[in-house]
Amino acid sequence: MAKLYRLIIRANEIRGNCPVFEVGDKIVVESPHIILNETDALCVHALGSMLSMITALSHGINLKELGLAHENGNVGYVQCLDPGHPYTPGGTVTFEIRRETLP
């Protein structure tokens, strides 16, 4: 049986004004579930930027091969789709994705 991973996706940096996340907020995923009672906030822009990678990362695809990290390991980064000022009144969030092995 393939190894499965839990993803802890944390707001690492915010540039501009994000109306949803604060630095440190997290989204917890055990694909295909978002663990709501451990998730601080959700945003369709942010989720859209990482949705195509969540299943692959949950099933062990290498973060470096997906272009989300410089080195092999269990930590990578993605960014929200909202570009922020001067294009929108919002802001962009950089998320750290940390992967943990599920039992």
A tleap script that builds the chain and sets N, CA, C and O, in Angstrom:
source leaprc.protein.ff14SB
mol = sequence {
  NMET ALA LYS LEU TYR ARG LEU ILE ILE ARG
  ALA ASN GLU ILE ARG GLY ASN CYS PRO VAL
  PHE GLU VAL GLY ASP LYS ILE VAL VAL GLU
  SER PRO HIE ILE ILE LEU ASN GLU THR ASP
  ALA LEU CYS VAL HIE ALA LEU GLY SER MET
  LEU SER MET ILE THR ALA LEU SER HIE GLY
  ILE ASN LEU LYS GLU LEU GLY LEU ALA HIE
  GLU ASN GLY ASN VAL GLY TYR VAL GLN CYS
  LEU ASP PRO GLY HIE PRO TYR THR PRO GLY
  GLY THR VAL THR PHE GLU ILE ARG ARG GLU
  THR LEU CPRO
}
set mol.1.N position { 0.839 -1.193 0.000 }
set mol.1.CA position { 0.000 0.000 0.000 }
set mol.1.C position { 0.886 1.259 0.000 }
set mol.1.O position { 1.904 1.302 0.691 }
set mol.2.N position { 0.503 2.254 -0.757 }
set mol.2.CA position { 1.280 3.485 -0.863 }
set mol.2.C position { 1.236 4.276 0.438 }
set mol.2.O position { 0.239 4.260 1.160 }
set mol.3.N position { 2.328 4.960 0.719 }
set mol.3.CA position { 2.402 5.815 1.893 }
set mol.3.C position { 1.573 7.069 1.646 }
set mol.3.O position { 1.657 7.670 0.575 }
set mol.4.N position { 0.767 7.468 2.641 }
set mol.4.CA position { -0.036 8.682 2.544 }
set mol.4.C position { 0.495 9.728 3.511 }
set mol.4.O position { 1.087 9.402 4.539 }
set mol.5.N position { 0.275 10.977 3.168 }
set mol.5.CA position { 0.796 12.085 3.957 }
set mol.5.C position { -0.312 13.045 4.372 }
set mol.5.O position { -1.295 13.242 3.658 }
set mol.6.N position { -0.121 13.633 5.544 }
set mol.6.CA position { -0.945 14.736 6.051 }
set mol.6.C position { -0.209 16.011 5.663 }
set mol.6.O position { 1.012 16.088 5.802 }
set mol.7.N position { -0.933 17.005 5.181 }
set mol.7.CA position { -0.332 18.282 4.795 }
set mol.7.C position { -0.745 19.360 5.780 }
set mol.7.O position { -1.931 19.533 6.060 }
set mol.8.N position { 0.221 20.077 6.299 }
set mol.8.CA position { -0.043 21.257 7.120 }
set mol.8.C position { 0.413 22.444 6.290 }
set mol.8.O position { 1.605 22.618 6.041 }
set mol.9.N position { -0.534 23.249 5.869 }
set mol.9.CA position { -0.281 24.374 4.972 }
set mol.9.C position { -0.443 25.642 5.804 }
set mol.9.O position { -1.546 25.963 6.246 }
set mol.10.N position { 0.647 26.355 6.015 }
set mol.10.CA position { 0.645 27.494 6.935 }
set mol.10.C position { 0.934 28.793 6.187 }
set mol.10.O position { 1.821 28.839 5.335 }
set mol.11.N position { 0.181 29.855 6.510 }
set mol.11.CA position { 0.449 31.181 5.940 }
set mol.11.C position { 1.785 31.657 6.497 }
set mol.11.O position { 1.917 31.919 7.693 }
set mol.12.N position { 2.768 31.765 5.617 }
set mol.12.CA position { 4.139 32.064 6.016 }
set mol.12.C position { 4.459 33.554 5.900 }
set mol.12.O position { 5.182 34.111 6.726 }
set mol.13.N position { 3.911 34.189 4.864 }
set mol.13.CA position { 4.190 35.616 4.618 }
set mol.13.C position { 3.000 36.215 3.887 }
set mol.13.O position { 2.403 35.567 3.027 }
set mol.14.N position { 2.654 37.452 4.227 }
set mol.14.CA position { 1.558 38.162 3.556 }
set mol.14.C position { 2.100 39.487 3.031 }
set mol.14.O position { 2.667 40.283 3.779 }
set mol.15.N position { 1.916 39.707 1.731 }
set mol.15.CA position { 2.276 40.984 1.128 }
set mol.15.C position { 0.989 41.664 0.700 }
set mol.15.O position { 0.222 41.111 -0.088 }
set mol.16.N position { 0.752 42.851 1.212 }
set mol.16.CA position { -0.494 43.546 0.943 }
set mol.16.C position { -1.507 43.237 2.022 }
set mol.16.O position { -1.149 42.956 3.166 }
set mol.17.N position { -2.780 43.290 1.649 }
set mol.17.CA position { -3.861 43.101 2.601 }
set mol.17.C position { -4.623 41.824 2.276 }
set mol.17.O position { -5.341 41.767 1.278 }
set mol.18.N position { -4.475 40.812 3.100 }
set mol.18.CA position { -5.251 39.586 2.917 }
set mol.18.C position { -6.432 39.635 3.875 }
set mol.18.O position { -6.235 39.721 5.088 }
set mol.19.N position { -7.662 39.582 3.352 }
set mol.19.CA position { -8.838 39.651 4.220 }
set mol.19.C position { -9.164 38.321 4.909 }
set mol.19.O position { -10.088 38.266 5.720 }
set mol.20.N position { -8.431 37.261 4.606 }
set mol.20.CA position { -8.757 35.938 5.140 }
set mol.20.C position { -7.709 35.428 6.122 }
set mol.20.O position { -8.050 35.004 7.227 }
set mol.21.N position { -6.440 35.466 5.731 }
set mol.21.CA position { -5.385 34.841 6.517 }
set mol.21.C position { -4.571 35.846 7.314 }
set mol.21.O position { -4.416 37.004 6.926 }
set mol.22.N position { -4.057 35.370 8.435 }
set mol.22.CA position { -3.015 36.048 9.185 }
set mol.22.C position { -1.808 35.118 9.181 }
set mol.22.O position { -1.963 33.903 9.063 }
set mol.23.N position { -0.613 35.676 9.309 }
set mol.23.CA position { 0.590 34.846 9.360 }
set mol.23.C position { 0.428 33.806 10.473 }
set mol.23.O position { 0.050 34.133 11.598 }
set mol.24.N position { 0.721 32.556 10.134 }
set mol.24.CA position { 0.603 31.464 11.097 }
set mol.24.C position { -0.669 30.646 10.961 }
set mol.24.O position { -0.727 29.516 11.445 }
set mol.25.N position { -1.698 31.199 10.307 }
set mol.25.CA position { -2.933 30.430 10.082 }
set mol.25.C position { -2.609 29.188 9.269 }
set mol.25.O position { -1.691 29.193 8.449 }
set mol.26.N position { -3.375 28.114 9.503 }
set mol.26.CA position { -3.075 26.876 8.790 }
set mol.26.C position { -4.314 26.223 8.214 }
set mol.26.O position { -5.440 26.448 8.659 }
set mol.27.N position { -4.058 25.398 7.199 }
set mol.27.CA position { -5.037 24.505 6.589 }
set mol.27.C position { -4.447 23.109 6.750 }
set mol.27.O position { -3.284 22.887 6.414 }
set mol.28.N position { -5.235 22.167 7.259 }
set mol.28.CA position { -4.748 20.801 7.449 }
set mol.28.C position { -5.524 19.890 6.500 }
set mol.28.O position { -6.755 19.906 6.471 }
set mol.29.N position { -4.778 19.093 5.722 }
set mol.29.CA position { -5.370 18.225 4.707 }
set mol.29.C position { -4.908 16.794 4.926 }
set mol.29.O position { -3.715 16.522 5.066 }
set mol.30.N position { -5.864 15.894 4.951 }
set mol.30.CA position { -5.616 14.460 4.838 }
set mol.30.C position { -6.468 14.038 3.657 }
set mol.30.O position { -7.619 13.633 3.815 }
set mol.31.N position { -5.883 14.138 2.468 }
set mol.31.CA position { -6.598 14.005 1.210 }
set mol.31.C position { -7.471 12.762 1.185 }
set mol.31.O position { -7.009 11.667 1.507 }
set mol.32.N position { -8.719 12.926 0.808 }
set mol.32.CA position { -9.335 14.071 0.173 }
set mol.32.C position { -10.004 15.038 1.146 }
set mol.32.O position { -10.750 15.917 0.716 }
set mol.33.N position { -9.757 14.897 2.435 }
set mol.33.CA position { -10.434 15.722 3.444 }
set mol.33.C position { -9.612 16.931 3.862 }
set mol.33.O position { -8.397 16.841 4.036 }
set mol.34.N position { -10.287 18.061 4.021 }
set mol.34.CA position { -9.715 19.199 4.734 }
set mol.34.C position { -10.197 19.015 6.171 }
set mol.34.O position { -11.401 18.926 6.414 }
set mol.35.N position { -9.274 18.957 7.115 }
set mol.35.CA position { -9.613 18.726 8.514 }
set mol.35.C position { -10.058 20.065 9.107 }
set mol.35.O position { -9.240 20.858 9.572 }
set mol.36.N position { -11.356 20.293 9.081 }
set mol.36.CA position { -11.911 21.597 9.430 }
set mol.36.C position { -11.639 22.009 10.870 }
set mol.36.O position { -11.383 23.186 11.127 }
set mol.37.N position { -11.686 21.073 11.817 }
set mol.37.CA position { -11.489 21.468 13.212 }
set mol.37.C position { -10.023 21.802 13.532 }
set mol.37.O position { -9.727 22.259 14.636 }
set mol.38.N position { -9.116 21.582 12.592 }
set mol.38.CA position { -7.715 21.964 12.757 }
set mol.38.C position { -7.309 23.070 11.787 }
set mol.38.O position { -6.153 23.492 11.775 }
set mol.39.N position { -8.250 23.536 10.977 }
set mol.39.CA position { -7.991 24.551 9.955 }
set mol.39.C position { -8.476 25.906 10.459 }
set mol.39.O position { -9.604 26.037 10.934 }
set mol.40.N position { -7.598 26.925 10.347 }
set mol.40.CA position { -7.929 28.262 10.843 }
set mol.40.C position { -8.745 29.078 9.860 }
set mol.40.O position { -9.615 29.846 10.270 }
set mol.41.N position { -8.479 28.926 8.562 }
set mol.41.CA position { -9.152 29.739 7.549 }
set mol.41.C position { -9.039 29.041 6.200 }
set mol.41.O position { -8.125 28.250 5.971 }
set mol.42.N position { -9.981 29.345 5.310 }
set mol.42.CA position { -9.962 28.850 3.930 }
set mol.42.C position { -10.317 29.995 2.999 }
set mol.42.O position { -11.141 30.848 3.331 }
set mol.43.N position { -9.697 30.008 1.849 }
set mol.43.CA position { -9.960 31.037 0.849 }
set mol.43.C position { -9.930 30.382 -0.527 }
set mol.43.O position { -9.038 29.583 -0.811 }
set mol.44.N position { -10.891 30.712 -1.378 }
set mol.44.CA position { -10.942 30.080 -2.695 }
set mol.44.C position { -9.733 30.445 -3.550 }
set mol.44.O position { -9.278 29.620 -4.342 }
set mol.45.N position { -9.200 31.664 -3.410 }
set mol.45.CA position { -8.004 32.038 -4.176 }
set mol.45.C position { -6.815 31.183 -3.755 }
set mol.45.O position { -6.087 30.661 -4.599 }
set mol.46.N position { -6.625 31.047 -2.467 }
set mol.46.CA position { -5.494 30.264 -1.956 }
set mol.46.C position { -5.658 28.789 -2.300 }
set mol.46.O position { -4.718 28.141 -2.761 }
set mol.47.N position { -6.853 28.267 -2.073 }
set mol.47.CA position { -7.099 26.859 -2.354 }
set mol.47.C position { -6.891 26.568 -3.839 }
set mol.47.O position { -6.348 25.525 -4.206 }
set mol.48.N position { -7.322 27.483 -4.677 }
set mol.48.CA position { -7.149 27.322 -6.123 }
set mol.48.C position { -5.697 27.233 -6.535 }
set mol.48.O position { -5.363 26.526 -7.485 }
set mol.49.N position { -4.821 27.951 -5.824 }
set mol.49.CA position { -3.404 27.956 -6.192 }
set mol.49.C position { -2.689 26.667 -5.815 }
set mol.49.O position { -1.618 26.376 -6.347 }
set mol.50.N position { -3.271 25.888 -4.898 }
set mol.50.CA position { -2.589 24.671 -4.448 }
set mol.50.C position { -3.373 23.396 -4.706 }
set mol.50.O position { -2.847 22.302 -4.499 }
set mol.51.N position { -4.604 23.507 -5.148 }
set mol.51.CA position { -5.485 22.352 -5.283 }
set mol.51.C position { -4.904 21.269 -6.192 }
set mol.51.O position { -5.010 20.084 -5.878 }
set mol.52.N position { -4.302 21.652 -7.296 }
set mol.52.CA position { -3.771 20.651 -8.232 }
set mol.52.C position { -2.596 19.878 -7.653 }
set mol.52.O position { -2.259 18.805 -8.153 }
set mol.53.N position { -1.972 20.400 -6.616 }
set mol.53.CA position { -0.802 19.748 -6.026 }
set mol.53.C position { -1.123 18.957 -4.770 }
set mol.53.O position { -0.349 18.080 -4.386 }
set mol.54.N position { -2.241 19.241 -4.124 }
set mol.54.CA position { -2.555 18.618 -2.836 }
set mol.54.C position { -2.621 17.100 -2.935 }
set mol.54.O position { -2.051 16.409 -2.091 }
set mol.55.N position { -3.292 16.574 -3.926 }
set mol.55.CA position { -3.408 15.119 -4.055 }
set mol.55.C position { -2.049 14.499 -4.334 }
set mol.55.O position { -1.698 13.485 -3.729 }
set mol.56.N position { -1.278 15.089 -5.238 }
set mol.56.CA position { 0.048 14.555 -5.543 }
set mol.56.C position { 0.939 14.557 -4.305 }
set mol.56.O position { 1.609 13.562 -4.026 }
set mol.57.N position { 0.956 15.656 -3.565 }
set mol.57.CA position { 1.779 15.741 -2.359 }
set mol.57.C position { 1.302 14.766 -1.291 }
set mol.57.O position { 2.115 14.188 -0.570 }
set mol.58.N position { 0.001 14.583 -1.189 }
set mol.58.CA position { -0.562 13.653 -0.207 }
set mol.58.C position { -0.174 12.210 -0.495 }
set mol.58.O position { -0.159 11.368 0.403 }
set mol.59.N position { 0.140 11.932 -1.757 }
set mol.59.CA position { 0.501 10.574 -2.159 }
set mol.59.C position { 2.006 10.388 -2.373 }
set mol.59.O position { 2.436 9.374 -2.923 }
set mol.60.N position { 2.800 11.364 -1.941 }
set mol.60.CA position { 4.238 11.178 -1.913 }
set mol.60.C position { 5.042 11.728 -3.067 }
set mol.60.O position { 6.253 11.512 -3.122 }
set mol.61.N position { 4.409 12.436 -3.996 }
set mol.61.CA position { 5.183 13.039 -5.087 }
set mol.61.C position { 6.155 14.055 -4.485 }
set mol.61.O position { 5.792 14.812 -3.585 }
set mol.62.N position { 7.358 14.066 -4.975 }
set mol.62.CA position { 8.440 14.877 -4.459 }
set mol.62.C position { 8.164 16.366 -4.651 }
set mol.62.O position { 7.833 16.806 -5.753 }
set mol.63.N position { 8.302 17.143 -3.569 }
set mol.63.CA position { 8.077 18.587 -3.634 }
set mol.63.C position { 9.050 19.278 -4.588 }
set mol.63.O position { 8.670 20.202 -5.308 }
set mol.64.N position { 10.297 18.831 -4.591 }
set mol.64.CA position { 11.296 19.428 -5.483 }
set mol.64.C position { 10.926 19.188 -6.946 }
set mol.64.O position { 11.053 20.091 -7.773 }
set mol.65.N position { 10.464 17.967 -7.271 }
set mol.65.CA position { 10.071 17.661 -8.641 }
set mol.65.C position { 8.896 18.508 -9.109 }
set mol.65.O position { 8.772 18.789 -10.301 }
set mol.66.N position { 8.029 18.918 -8.180 }
set mol.66.CA position { 6.894 19.777 -8.525 }
set mol.66.C position { 7.293 21.252 -8.587 }
set mol.66.O position { 6.470 22.104 -8.922 }
set mol.67.N position { 8.547 21.553 -8.266 }
set mol.67.CA position { 9.023 22.941 -8.298 }
set mol.67.C position { 8.637 23.737 -7.070 }
set mol.67.O position { 8.604 24.966 -7.117 }
set mol.68.N position { 8.341 23.055 -5.964 }
set mol.68.CA position { 7.897 23.739 -4.752 }
set mol.68.C position { 8.988 23.865 -3.698 }
set mol.68.O position { 8.759 24.448 -2.639 }
set mol.69.N position { 10.180 23.321 -3.978 }
set mol.69.CA position { 11.279 23.356 -3.016 }
set mol.69.C position { 12.606 23.292 -3.756 }
set mol.69.O position { 12.669 22.817 -4.889 }
set mol.70.N position { 13.669 23.772 -3.112 }
set mol.70.CA position { 15.017 23.691 -3.688 }
set mol.70.C position { 15.647 22.327 -3.447 }
set mol.70.O position { 16.461 21.855 -4.241 }
set mol.71.N position { 15.255 21.696 -2.328 }
set mol.71.CA position { 15.873 20.438 -1.932 }
set mol.71.C position { 14.807 19.375 -1.720 }
set mol.71.O position { 13.636 19.692 -1.512 }
set mol.72.N position { 15.219 18.108 -1.773 }
set mol.72.CA position { 14.309 17.020 -1.428 }
set mol.72.C position { 13.973 17.123 0.050 }
set mol.72.O position { 14.819 17.496 0.864 }
set mol.73.N position { 12.758 16.796 0.387 }
set mol.73.CA position { 12.331 16.857 1.776 }
set mol.73.C position { 10.828 16.957 1.858 }
set mol.73.O position { 10.118 16.658 0.897 }
set mol.74.N position { 10.351 17.375 2.997 }
set mol.74.CA position { 8.914 17.437 3.243 }
set mol.74.C position { 8.398 18.841 3.468 }
set mol.74.O position { 7.357 19.020 4.099 }
set mol.75.N position { 9.111 19.854 2.960 }
set mol.75.CA position { 8.667 21.243 3.079 }
set mol.75.C position { 8.781 21.913 1.712 }
set mol.75.O position { 9.808 21.815 1.041 }
set mol.76.N position { 7.701 22.599 1.310 }
set mol.76.CA position { 7.685 23.336 0.061 }
set mol.76.C position { 6.845 24.595 0.199 }
set mol.76.O position { 6.304 24.868 1.271 }
set mol.77.N position { 6.732 25.364 -0.879 }
set mol.77.CA position { 6.053 26.656 -0.816 }
set mol.77.C position { 5.177 26.879 -2.050 }
set mol.77.O position { 5.540 26.493 -3.162 }
set mol.78.N position { 4.022 27.505 -1.837 }
set mol.78.CA position { 3.135 27.948 -2.906 }
set mol.78.C position { 2.657 29.350 -2.567 }
set mol.78.O position { 2.806 29.814 -1.437 }
set mol.79.N position { 2.078 30.024 -3.566 }
set mol.79.CA position { 1.622 31.393 -3.366 }
set mol.79.C position { 0.185 31.546 -3.829 }
set mol.79.O position { -0.237 30.924 -4.803 }
set mol.80.N position { -0.550 32.371 -3.129 }
set mol.80.CA position { -1.932 32.704 -3.469 }
set mol.80.C position { -1.998 33.345 -4.861 }
set mol.80.O position { -1.031 33.949 -5.324 }
set mol.81.N position { -3.139 33.205 -5.508 }
set mol.81.CA position { -3.327 33.762 -6.853 }
set mol.81.C position { -3.564 35.271 -6.884 }
set mol.81.O position { -3.377 35.891 -7.931 }
set mol.82.N position { -3.971 35.884 -5.760 }
set mol.82.CA position { -4.267 37.322 -5.726 }
set mol.82.C position { -2.958 38.108 -5.780 }
set mol.82.O position { -2.149 37.998 -4.858 }
set mol.83.N position { -2.723 38.902 -6.838 }
set mol.83.CA position { -1.451 39.608 -6.957 }
set mol.83.C position { -1.315 40.801 -6.014 }
set mol.83.O position { -0.198 41.248 -5.754 }
set mol.84.N position { -2.423 41.326 -5.495 }
set mol.84.CA position { -2.352 42.488 -4.610 }
set mol.84.C position { -2.085 43.774 -5.369 }
set mol.84.O position { -2.195 43.832 -6.594 }
set mol.85.N position { -1.729 44.811 -4.607 }
set mol.85.CA position { -1.508 46.160 -5.136 }
set mol.85.C position { -0.408 46.142 -6.196 }
set mol.85.O position { 0.598 45.463 -5.990 }
set mol.86.N position { -0.540 46.827 -7.282 }
set mol.86.CA position { -1.568 47.787 -7.658 }
set mol.86.C position { -2.725 47.170 -8.446 }
set mol.86.O position { -3.593 47.889 -8.939 }
set mol.87.N position { -2.738 45.842 -8.564 }
set mol.87.CA position { -3.710 45.173 -9.421 }
set mol.87.C position { -5.042 44.887 -8.737 }
set mol.87.O position { -6.093 44.938 -9.376 }
set mol.88.N position { -5.001 44.589 -7.449 }
set mol.88.CA position { -6.215 44.305 -6.683 }
set mol.88.C position { -6.088 44.967 -5.313 }
set mol.88.O position { -4.984 45.335 -4.910 }
set mol.89.N position { -7.193 45.122 -4.594 }
set mol.89.CA position { -7.109 45.692 -3.243 }
set mol.89.C position { -6.635 44.672 -2.210 }
set mol.89.O position { -6.422 45.017 -1.048 }
set mol.90.N position { -6.471 43.439 -2.622 }
set mol.90.CA position { -6.065 42.381 -1.693 }
set mol.90.C position { -4.561 42.284 -1.556 }
set mol.90.O position { -3.842 43.278 -1.656 }
set mol.91.N position { -4.105 41.078 -1.326 }
set mol.91.CA position { -2.681 40.829 -1.174 }
set mol.91.C position { -2.399 39.369 -1.421 }
set mol.91.O position { -3.319 38.557 -1.520 }
set mol.92.N position { -1.135 39.037 -1.521 }
set mol.92.CA position { -0.763 37.666 -1.792 }
set mol.92.C position { -0.142 37.030 -0.555 }
set mol.92.O position { 0.556 37.686 0.218 }
set mol.93.N position { -0.410 35.749 -0.389 }
set mol.93.CA position { 0.096 34.996 0.757 }
set mol.93.C position { 1.020 33.899 0.242 }
set mol.93.O position { 0.680 33.189 -0.705 }
set mol.94.N position { 2.178 33.763 0.860 }
set mol.94.CA position { 3.060 32.637 0.597 }
set mol.94.C position { 2.793 31.597 1.673 }
set mol.94.O position { 2.816 31.901 2.866 }
set mol.95.N position { 2.541 30.371 1.241 }
set mol.95.CA position { 2.221 29.280 2.154 }
set mol.95.C position { 3.364 28.274 2.199 }
set mol.95.O position { 3.936 27.917 1.169 }
set mol.96.N position { 3.684 27.826 3.396 }
set mol.96.CA position { 4.605 26.713 3.576 }
set mol.96.C position { 3.767 25.446 3.662 }
set mol.96.O position { 2.804 25.388 4.427 }
set mol.97.N position { 4.122 24.442 2.891 }
set mol.97.CA position { 3.459 23.139 2.953 }
set mol.97.C position { 4.419 22.173 3.625 }
set mol.97.O position { 5.504 21.899 3.114 }
set mol.98.N position { 4.011 21.664 4.765 }
set mol.98.CA position { 4.804 20.684 5.501 }
set mol.98.C position { 4.072 19.349 5.437 }
set mol.98.O position { 2.867 19.278 5.679 }
set mol.99.N position { 4.795 18.316 5.116 }
set mol.99.CA position { 4.206 17.002 4.922 }
set mol.99.C position { 4.638 16.067 6.057 }
set mol.99.O position { 5.816 15.991 6.406 }
set mol.100.N position { 3.651 15.354 6.625 }
set mol.100.CA position { 3.904 14.382 7.690 }
set mol.100.C position { 3.330 13.037 7.256 }
set mol.100.O position { 2.252 12.975 6.666 }
set mol.101.N position { 4.052 11.974 7.550 }
set mol.101.CA position { 3.587 10.624 7.207 }
set mol.101.C position { 2.391 10.246 8.080 }
set mol.101.O position { 2.419 10.410 9.300 }
set mol.102.N position { 1.338 9.735 7.432 }
set mol.102.CA position { 0.183 9.215 8.179 }
set mol.102.C position { 0.478 7.784 8.616 }
set mol.102.O position { 1.169 7.043 7.917 }
set mol.103.N position { -0.049 7.403 9.772 }
set mol.103.CA position { 0.173 6.017 10.230 }
set mol.103.C position { -0.509 4.999 9.328 }
set mol.103.O position { -0.418 3.796 9.576 }
savepdb mol mol.pdb
quit
